[in-house]
Amino acid sequence: MSAEIEGVVFHCIADNNRQIPKEKQIPSSADVILIGDASTLDSFSLISLLVSIEERLAADLSISCHLIDAVTNAEREPPFSTVGEMMRWIADRSK
């Protein structure tokens, strides 16, 4: 996984945290669970974060990825549940 992708993701997490209550904020850590019962993010906060990451990746790194499509496809389980898994998923698709 590239440091550039990590930087974008953690920057977006910090931006997202400024917009939500403290008890819903997530740390900038690869181990943080984004999807599932253990996540502190509600669906609106998750979608906002994923949109932010998609937009920032496109603008800063010219990486096009469809995070929302990946996690909302009803035919299969999401390809990632943690921040680290998401960053690896993005990196794999940006090669």
HUQUINOR-V321936 format. One record per residue. N is the residue number from 1. RES is the residue in one small letter. SS is DSSP state (H for helix, E for strand, L for the rest). PSI is psi in whole degrees, -180 to 180 (999 if undefined). Layout:
n=N res=RES ss=SS psi=PSI
n=N res=RES ss=SS psi=PSI
This chain:
n=1 res=m ss=L psi=141
n=2 res=s ss=L psi=151
n=3 res=a ss=H psi=-30
n=4 res=e ss=H psi=-44
n=5 res=i ss=H psi=-46
n=6 res=e ss=H psi=-43
n=7 res=g ss=H psi=-44
n=8 res=v ss=H psi=-48
n=9 res=v ss=H psi=-48
n=10 res=f ss=H psi=-34
n=11 res=h ss=H psi=-43
n=12 res=c ss=H psi=-37
n=13 res=i ss=H psi=-45
n=14 res=a ss=H psi=-44
n=15 res=d ss=H psi=-44
n=16 res=n ss=H psi=-41
n=17 res=n ss=H psi=-31
n=18 res=r ss=L psi=-16
n=19 res=q ss=L psi=-3
n=20 res=i ss=L psi=160
n=21 res=p ss=L psi=151
n=22 res=k ss=H psi=-41
n=23 res=e ss=H psi=-14
n=24 res=k ss=H psi=-8
n=25 res=q ss=L psi=152
n=26 res=i ss=L psi=146
n=27 res=p ss=L psi=158
n=28 res=s ss=L psi=85
n=29 res=s ss=L psi=142
n=30 res=a ss=L psi=-23
n=31 res=d ss=L psi=-7
n=32 res=v ss=L psi=133
n=33 res=i ss=E psi=124
n=34 res=l ss=L psi=-36
n=35 res=i ss=L psi=132
n=36 res=g ss=L psi=179
n=37 res=d ss=L psi=-29
n=38 res=a ss=L psi=-5
n=39 res=s ss=L psi=143
n=40 res=t ss=L psi=-10
n=41 res=l ss=L psi=135
n=42 res=d ss=L psi=173
n=43 res=s ss=H psi=-38
n=44 res=f ss=H psi=-45
n=45 res=s ss=H psi=-38
n=46 res=l ss=H psi=-49
n=47 res=i ss=H psi=-41
n=48 res=s ss=H psi=-44
n=49 res=l ss=H psi=-47
n=50 res=l ss=H psi=-40
n=51 res=v ss=H psi=-44
n=52 res=s ss=H psi=-45
n=53 res=i ss=H psi=-46
n=54 res=e ss=H psi=-48
n=55 res=e ss=H psi=-43
n=56 res=r ss=H psi=-40
n=57 res=l ss=H psi=-42
n=58 res=a ss=H psi=-45
n=59 res=a ss=H psi=-45
n=60 res=d ss=H psi=-35
n=61 res=l ss=H psi=4
n=62 res=s ss=L psi=37
n=63 res=i ss=L psi=123
n=64 res=s ss=L psi=119
n=65 res=c ss=L psi=154
n=66 res=h ss=L psi=76
n=67 res=l ss=H psi=-43
n=68 res=i ss=H psi=-45
n=69 res=d ss=H psi=-40
n=70 res=a ss=H psi=-39
n=71 res=v ss=H psi=-13
n=72 res=t ss=H psi=3
n=73 res=n ss=L psi=112
n=74 res=a ss=L psi=-13
n=75 res=e ss=L psi=-13
n=76 res=r ss=L psi=166
n=77 res=e ss=L psi=151
n=78 res=p ss=L psi=144
n=79 res=p ss=L psi=-7
n=80 res=f ss=L psi=154
n=81 res=s ss=L psi=-20
n=82 res=t ss=E psi=166
n=83 res=v ss=H psi=-44
n=84 res=g ss=H psi=-43
n=85 res=e ss=H psi=-39
n=86 res=m ss=H psi=-43
n=87 res=m ss=H psi=-40
n=88 res=r ss=H psi=-41
n=89 res=w ss=H psi=-44
n=90 res=i ss=H psi=-48
n=91 res=a ss=H psi=-42
n=92 res=d ss=H psi=-33
n=93 res=r ss=H psi=-10
n=94 res=s ss=L psi=4
n=95 res=k ss=L psi=999
